[in-house]
Amino acid sequence: MPFLTHTRSALSRLGALLIGCVAAATFATGAAAQAAWPAKPIRLIVPFPPGGGTDMIARTVAQKLADQNRWNVVVDNRPGAGGNLGVDAAAKSAPDGYTLVMGQTSNLAINPSLYAKLPYDPLKDLVPVALVSSAPIVMAAPANSPYKTFADVVAAAKARPDGITLGYSGNGTVAHLAGELAENAAGIKLRHVPYKGASQAMTDLVGGQIDLYMSAVPTLLGQVRNGKLRAVMITSLKRSDQLPQTPTLAESGYKDFEAASWFGVLAPAGTPAPIVQQLNKAINQALAQPDVAEKLRSEGGDVLGGTPEKFGALLKAEVPRWARIVKDSGASLD
């Protein structure tokens, strides 16, 4: 019996030693993998087609991350379902730091209330990395349009209910809901024309196939500056430095009206904290560079940045805020 007891004790110690060795090896392997990160290209998913505001912001940040860190950052456009397809692809990717997504207000804060069956939970399936920028929404018309002010739009819409077309990129976007809120505030009804992305919408707007288009400032600013479009109103509380002649909706008599789209980088939930912190530091360094800051501001955006915790706090506050707006607007999607 003493022999058996001694043998069992020895085996127990040996088992504990082996378990400890396996755990140490696993930890060492994980630590080494994190220390070597990034050892391959980093994919930054953009949930919208090329050419829009989200795409421009993502490519500006990706290029600077590549330049300043010698990383290979590849922008991957995954449009569809109001941005849901691209965000879902990121949420279901391996949490190893090699897949990121440029999320925004629509697909992170609005869609959870707008869609009955969203394939991801932005608060559980993704980890915030860093906020990048924010921009108000602009309503624009072709340069030769009779609609010079929002008052002109209201008068025409009341004369021809559902006869004025309003385009936007994707159902459930900030632009879509901002349009709904503006209509409700003014007591009018416009005929909505959702697009899959900004490129075709801009072509149709300039060509006169639609009457009006709503989008974040970066998407429309270039065409306004070159005289092809006219900015009718903006949804910020104060006028934009890039569009100083464009009145706010609040100035047009709709007090305290504000709607803006913010943009930020996220990773799949479970991405190692050291990698998240390294990405956050690199993105903040990129945003601090004069050329990046000027690029974002010149396109009508405000540079944000900050910690992952700051982004997380914003997201937790924005989800219930936009849930109330969705409910008040009556908008819903299957």
Wavefront OBJ file of the C-alpha trace (Angstrom):
o trace
v 0.000 0.000 0.000
v 2.801 2.513 0.791
v 4.230 1.750 -2.634
v 0.887 2.433 -4.364
v 0.405 5.621 -2.375
v 3.881 6.785 -3.287
v 3.289 5.899 -6.956
v -0.008 7.762 -7.065
v 1.606 10.776 -5.434
v 4.428 10.738 -7.957
v 2.014 10.423 -10.859
v -0.058 13.279 -9.475
v 3.000 15.491 -9.259
v 4.032 14.466 -12.766
v 0.546 15.263 -14.091
v 0.560 18.668 -12.450
v 4.016 19.318 -13.875
v 2.866 18.365 -17.398
v -0.231 20.556 -17.131
v 1.948 23.415 -15.964
v 4.344 22.889 -18.842
v 1.504 22.811 -21.390
v -0.012 25.994 -19.919
v 3.364 27.725 -19.930
v 4.005 26.657 -23.511
v 0.563 27.864 -24.583
v 1.092 31.205 -22.846
v 4.555 31.541 -24.359
v 3.210 30.743 -27.830
v 0.400 33.307 -27.446
v 2.787 35.913 -26.078
v 5.221 35.266 -28.906
v 2.420 35.557 -31.469
v 1.362 38.893 -29.983
v 4.969 40.093 -29.830
v 5.411 39.232 -33.516
v 2.177 40.947 -34.539
v 1.675 41.981 -37.258
v 3.388 39.223 -39.219
v 0.998 39.427 -42.196
v -1.347 41.966 -43.853
v -4.041 43.612 -41.729
v -7.474 43.747 -43.351
v -9.602 46.840 -42.717
v -13.186 46.115 -43.772
v -15.247 49.040 -45.076
v -18.960 48.075 -45.018
v -19.767 50.335 -47.989
v -18.639 50.605 -51.626
v -15.550 52.588 -52.679
v -15.957 56.325 -53.165
v -18.088 57.246 -50.156
v -17.211 59.087 -46.969
v -16.544 55.934 -44.919
v -14.237 54.615 -47.634
v -12.305 57.897 -47.824
v -11.784 58.007 -44.062
v -10.707 54.360 -43.938
v -8.206 54.731 -46.777
v -6.712 57.882 -45.239
v -6.117 56.104 -41.925
v -4.963 52.843 -43.550
v -2.380 54.619 -45.677
v -0.921 56.486 -42.704
v -0.820 53.313 -40.583
v 1.086 51.619 -43.389
v 3.483 54.543 -43.863
v 4.341 55.189 -40.227
v 4.548 51.556 -39.047
v 5.583 49.714 -42.217
v 2.447 47.602 -41.909
v 0.575 46.163 -44.860
v -2.999 47.444 -44.354
v -5.482 46.326 -47.007
v -8.882 48.042 -47.358
v -11.606 45.486 -48.099
v -14.949 46.950 -49.262
v -17.843 44.700 -48.180
v -21.075 46.624 -48.933
v -24.619 45.432 -48.391
v -27.595 45.502 -46.018
v -26.927 49.025 -44.724
v -23.400 48.109 -43.691
v -24.435 44.935 -41.863
v -22.624 42.486 -44.130
v -19.213 44.048 -43.630
v -19.595 44.449 -39.876
v -20.849 40.875 -39.540
v -17.852 39.598 -41.522
v -15.539 41.386 -39.101
v -17.417 40.193 -36.017
v -17.125 36.570 -37.168
v -13.424 36.797 -38.087
v -10.633 35.338 -35.991
v -9.803 37.645 -33.045
v -6.112 37.811 -33.893
v -5.666 41.465 -34.810
v -5.604 40.836 -38.552
v -9.214 41.863 -39.249
v -10.615 45.285 -38.386
v -13.708 47.192 -39.471
v -14.439 50.875 -39.966
v -17.776 51.064 -38.193
v -20.038 54.072 -37.979
v -23.181 55.315 -36.299
v -25.526 53.515 -38.684
v -24.261 49.949 -38.473
v -23.240 50.079 -34.802
v -25.792 52.302 -33.032
v -28.838 52.445 -35.334
v -29.160 49.027 -36.923
v -29.650 47.129 -33.619
v -33.034 48.874 -33.314
v -33.838 49.115 -37.010
v -33.374 45.452 -37.984
v -35.462 42.736 -36.366
v -32.722 40.130 -36.836
v -29.268 41.697 -36.799
v -26.587 38.985 -37.225
v -24.226 40.615 -34.722
v -24.354 42.486 -31.430
v -22.084 45.552 -31.633
v -21.697 45.649 -27.844
v -20.761 41.975 -27.496
v -19.255 40.786 -30.769
v -16.828 43.659 -31.342
v -14.227 45.471 -29.269
v -13.719 49.223 -29.816
v -10.198 50.204 -30.872
v -10.338 53.949 -31.589
v -12.689 56.665 -32.724
v -11.521 58.385 -35.909
v -13.819 61.252 -36.862
v -17.358 62.593 -36.978
v -19.299 64.602 -39.528
v -22.778 66.161 -39.750
v -25.260 65.298 -42.493
v -25.885 67.548 -45.493
v -28.901 67.750 -47.773
v -27.759 68.592 -51.303
v -29.462 69.321 -54.613
v -28.155 69.718 -58.169
v -26.689 73.162 -58.824
v -29.534 74.015 -61.227
v -32.235 72.826 -58.834
v -35.021 75.212 -57.786
v -34.420 74.143 -54.172
v -32.021 76.675 -52.700
v -33.102 76.361 -49.057
v -34.860 73.816 -46.900
v -37.865 76.166 -46.912
v -38.023 75.676 -50.698
v -38.036 71.904 -50.194
v -40.820 72.139 -47.601
v -42.969 74.350 -49.843
v -42.535 72.042 -52.841
v -43.198 68.901 -50.793
v -46.407 70.358 -49.377
v -47.530 71.273 -52.871
v -46.629 67.799 -54.208
v -46.745 65.237 -51.369
v -44.403 62.314 -52.059
v -43.386 64.001 -55.321
v -39.855 65.078 -54.315
v -37.226 62.313 -54.348
v -34.641 62.004 -51.574
v -31.706 59.637 -51.958
v -29.317 58.250 -49.342
v -26.834 55.400 -49.095
v -28.533 52.472 -47.446
v -31.569 52.048 -45.258
v -30.881 52.677 -41.604
v -27.966 55.045 -42.112
v -27.739 58.307 -40.207
v -28.609 60.097 -43.440
v -31.767 58.010 -43.817
v -32.951 58.715 -40.265
v -31.897 62.361 -40.408
v -34.097 62.664 -43.491
v -36.988 60.976 -41.672
v -36.588 63.305 -38.693
v -36.408 66.401 -40.914
v -39.581 65.338 -42.718
v -41.393 64.730 -39.431
v -40.256 68.075 -38.055
v -41.441 69.918 -41.172
v -44.633 67.890 -41.607
v -43.783 66.775 -45.142
v -43.332 63.485 -46.976
v -40.539 62.874 -49.488
v -40.171 59.839 -51.751
v -37.160 57.871 -50.527
v -34.633 56.339 -52.920
v -32.084 54.164 -51.049
v -28.782 53.397 -52.786
v -26.184 50.701 -52.097
v -23.440 53.315 -52.025
v -22.594 56.945 -52.664
v -21.049 56.656 -56.134
v -24.214 55.847 -58.122
v -26.281 58.198 -55.974
v -23.949 61.099 -56.702
v -24.096 60.358 -60.442
v -27.893 60.340 -60.343
v -28.039 63.510 -58.244
v -25.709 65.500 -60.499
v -27.617 64.172 -63.510
v -30.985 65.178 -62.053
v -32.404 61.644 -61.699
v -33.129 62.401 -58.032
v -34.031 65.759 -56.495
v -32.144 65.624 -53.215
v -29.502 63.537 -51.496
v -28.458 63.303 -47.847
v -25.048 62.140 -46.693
v -22.191 63.026 -44.368
v -20.190 66.111 -45.341
v -17.124 64.222 -46.693
v -19.218 62.509 -49.376
v -20.713 65.710 -50.789
v -18.130 68.393 -50.132
v -16.091 67.990 -53.313
v -19.112 68.245 -55.603
v -20.426 71.257 -53.686
v -17.067 72.998 -53.988
v -16.803 72.375 -57.725
v -20.266 73.826 -58.284
v -22.071 70.688 -59.399
v -24.170 70.506 -56.232
v -25.765 72.982 -53.846
v -25.859 72.322 -50.096
v -29.414 73.053 -48.946
v -28.978 72.531 -45.205
v -26.747 70.832 -42.634
v -27.783 68.906 -39.515
v -25.155 70.203 -37.062
v -26.040 72.716 -34.343
v -23.549 75.183 -35.799
v -22.439 75.844 -39.367
v -19.612 73.799 -40.801
v -16.256 75.508 -41.315
v -16.127 73.802 -44.709
v -19.646 74.927 -45.689
v -20.003 78.291 -43.963
v -22.775 79.479 -46.310
v -25.003 76.497 -45.588
v -27.604 77.121 -42.861
v -28.259 74.518 -40.188
v -31.666 72.939 -39.869
v -31.889 74.555 -36.435
v -31.432 77.961 -38.108
v -34.283 77.090 -40.450
v -36.649 77.031 -37.511
v -36.254 73.462 -36.221
v -34.734 74.064 -32.806
v -32.032 71.779 -31.381
v -32.063 69.516 -34.432
v -28.775 67.617 -34.654
v -27.642 64.427 -36.411
v -24.058 63.383 -37.050
v -22.222 60.304 -38.186
v -19.146 59.165 -36.277
v -16.592 56.664 -37.522
v -14.310 54.320 -35.604
v -12.154 51.204 -35.891
v -13.209 47.998 -34.155
v -11.903 44.424 -33.921
v -13.604 41.080 -33.256
v -14.395 40.436 -29.592
v -11.601 38.458 -27.965
v -8.806 40.265 -29.789
v -5.875 40.340 -27.309
v -5.769 43.546 -25.271
v -2.075 44.241 -26.099
v -2.911 44.213 -29.819
v -5.924 46.497 -29.272
v -3.710 48.907 -27.336
v -1.022 48.813 -30.029
v -3.607 49.536 -32.715
v -5.122 52.331 -30.633
v -1.725 53.957 -30.155
v -0.936 53.712 -33.872
v -4.320 55.166 -34.925
v -3.991 58.070 -32.500
v -0.496 58.754 -33.833
v -1.887 58.724 -37.373
v -4.685 61.145 -36.475
v -2.161 63.482 -34.858
v -0.223 63.856 -38.120
v -0.939 67.237 -39.750
v -1.604 65.768 -43.188
v -4.170 63.261 -41.865
v -5.902 65.814 -39.639
v -6.024 68.321 -42.496
v -7.356 65.691 -44.905
v -10.208 64.755 -42.573
v -11.027 68.373 -41.736
v -10.823 69.465 -45.370
v -13.445 66.857 -46.160
v -15.760 68.238 -43.488
v -14.973 65.896 -40.607
v -13.848 66.517 -37.038
v -10.865 64.485 -35.803
v -11.659 62.442 -32.686
v -9.233 59.745 -31.492
v -8.931 58.732 -27.841
v -8.867 55.488 -25.886
v -10.793 52.265 -26.557
v -12.703 52.997 -23.350
v -13.816 56.372 -24.723
v -15.140 54.698 -27.866
v -16.847 52.005 -25.797
v -18.590 54.585 -23.622
v -19.836 56.456 -26.702
v -21.171 53.260 -28.240
v -23.035 52.297 -25.063
v -24.642 55.747 -24.971
v -25.469 55.934 -28.690
v -27.296 52.589 -28.978
v -30.197 53.612 -26.672
v -30.194 57.187 -28.033
v -30.715 56.037 -31.603
v -33.202 53.398 -30.457
v -35.421 56.257 -29.310
v -34.935 58.077 -32.629
v -35.775 54.941 -34.622
v -38.916 54.436 -32.545
v -40.004 58.071 -32.937
v -39.376 58.001 -36.693
v -41.383 54.825 -37.184
v -38.634 53.363 -39.401
v -38.127 49.594 -39.433
v -36.513 46.958 -41.619
v -36.784 43.175 -41.763
l 1 2 3 4 5 6 7 8 9 10 11 12 13 14 15 16 17 18 19 20 21 22 23 24 25 26 27 28 29 30 31 32 33 34 35 36 37 38 39 40 41 42 43 44 45 46 47 48 49 50 51 52 53 54 55 56 57 58 59 60 61 62 63 64 65 66 67 68 69 70 71 72 73 74 75 76 77 78 79 80 81 82 83 84 85 86 87 88 89 90 91 92 93 94 95 96 97 98 99 100 101 102 103 104 105 106 107 108 109 110 111 112 113 114 115 116 117 118 119 120 121 122 123 124 125 126 127 128 129 130 131 132 133 134 135 136 137 138 139 140 141 142 143 144 145 146 147 148 149 150 151 152 153 154 155 156 157 158 159 160 161 162 163 164 165 166 167 168 169 170 171 172 173 174 175 176 177 178 179 180 181 182 183 184 185 186 187 188 189 190 191 192 193 194 195 196 197 198 199 200 201 202 203 204 205 206 207 208 209 210 211 212 213 214 215 216 217 218 219 220 221 222 223 224 225 226 227 228 229 230 231 232 233 234 235 236 237 238 239 240 241 242 243 244 245 246 247 248 249 250 251 252 253 254 255 256 257 258 259 260 261 262 263 264 265 266 267 268 269 270 271 272 273 274 275 276 277 278 279 280 281 282 283 284 285 286 287 288 289 290 291 292 293 294 295 296 297 298 299 300 301 302 303 304 305 306 307 308 309 310 311 312 313 314 315 316 317 318 319 320 321 322 323 324 325 326 327 328 329 330 331 332 333 334
